[in-house]
């Protein structure tokens, strides 16, 4: 069973500018409540299909850290001003789509993964992970909007 979620916002900045901010994975810690840092791996220094990067993540409850981990991701789609997509360790795919909306940009962040077996049940129903991921996307996009619209 495929589990999905998405969040959308309109940012009063042009698509290429919004795409550039998202596709610079070294900045993700500025707006994501879960991914607190990112860095390119190997020879990669910019977003291109096949480039790999690491992301440091944290889940907290108030001031209490529940989990901290690092993932390796690979860029799977990269079209400046239109889309940026990556796969996290071959399991979860994250995608950002950018569409012109007047003088701004409609950004949609989405995820999909295969919920399998006991882990899928625990993540989906016990931990309500899809709902938490969707809330995190909403916070990410709102923070991105705040940062980009403040730097006009």
Buried (B, 14 or more C-beta within 10 A) or exposed (E): EEBEBBBBBBBBBBBEBBBBBBBBBEBBBBBBBBBBBBEBEEEBEEBEEEBBBBBBBBBEEEEEEEEEEEBEBBBBBBBEBBBBBBBBEEEBBBBBBBBEBEEBBBBBBBBBBEBEEEEBEEBBEEEEBBEBBBBBBBBBBBBBBEBBEEEE
